[in-house]
Amino acid sequence: MSVEKAPLHLLIVDDCELTCQLLTALLTGEGYRVTVAHDGMGGLTAARNQPPDLAIVDLHLPDLSGIELAGFLYPEIPFLALTIDQSPEAIQACIEKGALSYLVKPLEAEDFLRQVRVALERGREQRNLRRALQNNQTISKALGVLMGYFYLSEGQAFKSLTTYASARNERAFQVAERILEAIAQMKGVKSVSYRVRSESQSRRDPMREAIAFLDNFRI
């Protein structure tokens, strides 16, 4: 006997009642379960009470901005940005916060539903990747360092590490190794990968360099 899968859960955060009604009708018509919030704090509360598979967030909310809300949601909850603002600055801000796509009002129904399907698939892939990386012992230790050093949640630490690695086209594992080496240097512990430095290199301050490197992960 097969077990019926629960419908995917989507959260809409938009202060426009008509937009919420239209999107809810479209999404429930496709079999999704939908929760609606009309401001940032309402969206944050809804996401914490029942984490959705995907959030659809308007950038212009009456309390928190959509960008601020996205910062609380991502990377645990993938999101689509929804707005009338097509400025390069707004688009860049969304990308930096991890938006899977950027939807401009007014929306065309078929395109909107297609973007939702793509975002749900990408969100699933990101969750699987995050679990795989966090199960890696070196990466797990590095996340623990960032969590303790900057008082971050696990999600924030993961976001900080992977964002740094992606921006520099490095592997997350390599960045994790450097984080562990930096914290070892700061604690005065000789790193296993330590190599004898040349005379010119010895004039550098390893402690200061370690602190400067770790500061890249501050949120």
FIDOTOR-140724 format. One line per 5 residues: number of its first residue (from 1); their letters; for each residue x, y, z of C-alpha. Coordinates in Angstrom, 3 decimals, padded with zeros to 6 digits. Layout:
BEGIN
NUM	a	X/Y/Z ~ ...
// end
This chain:
BEGIN
1	msvek	000.000/000.000/000.000 ~ 001.579/003.276/-001.084 ~ 001.726/006.225/001.281 ~ 000.316/009.404/-000.204 ~ 002.797/012.278/-000.101
6	aplhl	001.812/015.455/001.695 ~ 001.407/018.432/-000.658 ~ 004.347/020.797/-000.895 ~ 003.958/023.806/001.387 ~ 004.447/027.348/000.043
11	livdd	004.508/030.580/002.039 ~ 003.400/033.853/000.399 ~ 004.485/037.073/002.129 ~ 002.902/040.119/000.476 ~ 000.968/043.083/001.874
16	celtc	-001.334/043.194/-001.164 ~ -004.466/041.178/-000.406 ~ -005.402/040.828/-004.088 ~ -001.949/039.477/-005.004 ~ -002.159/036.942/-002.185
21	qllta	-005.601/035.814/-003.303 ~ -004.561/035.410/-006.939 ~ -001.344/033.521/-006.132 ~ -003.120/031.321/-003.600 ~ -005.737/030.384/-006.203
26	lltge	-003.040/029.517/-008.750 ~ -000.976/027.459/-006.308 ~ -003.812/025.556/-004.652 ~ -005.101/024.781/-008.129 ~ -001.785/022.994/-008.742
31	gyrvt	-002.103/020.999/-005.521 ~ 000.182/023.039/-003.277 ~ -000.633/023.896/000.329 ~ -000.402/027.662/000.873 ~ 000.132/029.868/003.924
36	vahdg	-000.213/033.653/003.610 ~ 001.317/036.473/005.665 ~ 000.900/040.196/005.010 ~ 004.058/041.543/006.664 ~ 007.611/040.500/007.451
41	mgglt	007.085/039.534/011.081 ~ 003.997/037.551/010.159 ~ 006.008/035.744/007.489 ~ 008.841/035.024/009.919 ~ 006.431/033.639/012.508
46	aarnq	004.664/031.485/009.915 ~ 007.986/030.130/008.629 ~ 009.119/029.214/012.129 ~ 005.827/027.563/013.052 ~ 005.536/025.536/009.849
51	ppdla	008.671/025.767/007.683 ~ 007.594/025.878/004.021 ~ 009.289/024.160/001.114 ~ 009.461/027.561/-000.607 ~ 008.731/031.174/000.342
56	ivdlh	007.501/033.801/-002.127 ~ 008.498/037.146/-000.632 ~ 007.544/040.643/-001.751 ~ 010.459/043.041/-001.318 ~ 008.321/045.959/-000.133
61	lpdls	006.644/045.021/003.144 ~ 005.253/047.400/005.780 ~ 007.681/046.384/008.547 ~ 010.715/044.323/007.562 ~ 011.893/044.657/003.997
66	giela	011.684/041.512/001.924 ~ 015.495/041.470/001.826 ~ 015.656/041.522/005.630 ~ 013.110/038.724/005.851 ~ 015.039/036.682/003.286
71	gflyp	018.142/037.024/005.453 ~ 016.296/035.251/008.275 ~ 014.876/032.532/006.013 ~ 017.840/031.579/003.829 ~ 019.468/029.038/003.525
76	eipfl	017.068/026.860/005.515 ~ 014.101/028.052/003.439 ~ 014.598/028.797/-000.294 ~ 012.742/031.818/-001.605 ~ 011.556/033.685/-004.691
81	altid	011.654/037.495/-004.674 ~ 008.486/039.288/-005.789 ~ 008.446/043.013/-006.637 ~ 007.720/045.797/-009.106 ~ 011.297/047.093/-008.738
86	qspea	013.530/046.117/-011.676 ~ 016.533/048.230/-010.667 ~ 019.984/046.571/-010.869 ~ 020.495/047.346/-007.174 ~ 017.345/045.469/-006.162
91	iqaci	018.208/042.499/-008.363 ~ 021.762/042.349/-006.976 ~ 020.478/042.512/-003.392 ~ 018.186/039.553/-004.079 ~ 020.984/037.525/-005.624
96	ekgal	023.285/038.230/-002.683 ~ 020.601/037.060/-000.261 ~ 020.189/033.796/-002.157 ~ 016.974/034.343/-004.129 ~ 016.320/031.464/-006.521
101	sylvk	014.617/033.842/-008.945 ~ 013.357/037.408/-009.223 ~ 009.707/037.830/-010.243 ~ 008.417/041.184/-011.484 ~ 004.764/042.194/-011.081
106	pleae	002.379/041.904/-012.810 ~ 002.875/038.156/-013.074 ~ 001.902/035.882/-015.939 ~ 000.285/032.739/-014.526 ~ 002.122/030.055/-016.522
111	dflrq	005.508/031.705/-016.085 ~ 004.905/032.102/-012.350 ~ 004.000/028.431/-011.927 ~ 007.020/027.383/-013.985 ~ 009.303/029.498/-011.781
116	vrval	007.778/027.922/-008.680 ~ 008.401/024.396/-009.999 ~ 012.012/025.220/-010.864 ~ 012.585/026.888/-007.484 ~ 011.171/023.900/-005.596
121	ergre	013.524/021.558/-007.455 ~ 016.529/023.810/-006.863 ~ 015.564/024.165/-003.217 ~ 015.463/020.385/-002.865 ~ 018.898/020.106/-004.473
126	qrnlr	020.296/022.761/-002.133 ~ 018.925/020.962/000.933 ~ 020.467/017.677/-000.192 ~ 023.803/019.378/-000.841 ~ 023.692/021.118/002.532
131	ralqn	023.058/017.828/004.332 ~ 025.903/016.138/002.438 ~ 028.347/018.933/003.235 ~ 027.349/019.103/006.877 ~ 027.934/015.355/007.186
136	nqtis	031.536/015.903/006.081 ~ 033.639/015.939/009.269 ~ 035.997/018.744/008.209 ~ 033.150/020.983/007.056 ~ 031.133/020.152/010.165
141	kalgv	034.047/021.219/012.388 ~ 034.515/024.439/010.399 ~ 030.821/025.253/010.777 ~ 031.204/024.727/014.518 ~ 034.109/027.185/014.549
146	lmgyf	032.088/029.864/012.754 ~ 029.076/029.264/014.993 ~ 031.181/029.705/018.128 ~ 033.382/032.535/016.860 ~ 030.583/034.722/015.447
151	ylseg	027.584/033.385/017.444 ~ 025.878/032.153/014.266 ~ 023.188/029.560/013.760 ~ 024.185/026.462/011.795 ~ 022.295/027.792/008.771
156	qafks	024.054/031.159/008.951 ~ 027.461/029.485/009.280 ~ 026.730/027.234/006.301 ~ 025.600/030.207/004.234 ~ 028.731/032.179/005.151
161	lttya	031.105/029.334/004.259 ~ 029.466/028.367/000.976 ~ 029.016/031.993/-000.129 ~ 032.730/032.637/000.435 ~ 033.679/029.469/-001.455
166	sarne	031.345/030.195/-004.372 ~ 032.515/033.794/-004.747 ~ 036.125/032.615/-005.062 ~ 035.433/029.471/-007.093 ~ 036.821/027.282/-004.310
171	rafqv	035.556/023.997/-002.920 ~ 033.742/024.196/000.407 ~ 036.063/021.506/001.778 ~ 039.152/023.611/000.979 ~ 037.669/026.675/002.665
176	aeril	036.766/024.550/005.698 ~ 040.375/023.381/005.981 ~ 041.585/026.988/005.918 ~ 039.099/027.932/008.637 ~ 040.391/025.134/010.875
181	eaiaq	043.990/026.145/010.191 ~ 043.211/029.764/011.018 ~ 041.576/028.920/014.340 ~ 044.447/026.564/015.174 ~ 046.897/029.387/014.466
186	mkgvk	044.944/031.722/016.724 ~ 045.039/029.157/019.517 ~ 048.762/028.752/019.084 ~ 048.455/025.214/017.780 ~ 050.714/024.177/014.951
191	svsyr	048.576/023.228/011.960 ~ 049.093/019.807/010.401 ~ 049.546/021.466/007.029 ~ 052.062/024.043/008.357 ~ 055.069/024.509/006.101
196	vrses	058.324/026.280/006.856 ~ 058.048/029.880/005.700 ~ 060.791/031.784/003.943 ~ 062.610/034.579/005.759 ~ 060.456/037.206/004.035
201	qsrrd	057.273/035.390/005.032 ~ 058.380/035.118/008.656 ~ 058.058/038.887/009.020 ~ 054.293/038.538/008.588 ~ 052.004/038.272/011.576
206	pmrea	050.286/034.852/011.344 ~ 047.861/035.684/014.148 ~ 046.692/038.859/012.446 ~ 046.361/037.047/009.117 ~ 044.255/034.324/010.743
211	iafld	041.939/036.892/012.322 ~ 041.637/038.783/009.024 ~ 040.777/035.567/007.175 ~ 038.093/034.538/009.664 ~ 036.601/038.017/009.505
216	nfri	035.520/037.210/005.921 ~ 032.813/035.000/007.418 ~ 031.265/037.594/009.686 ~ 027.540/038.201/009.018
// end
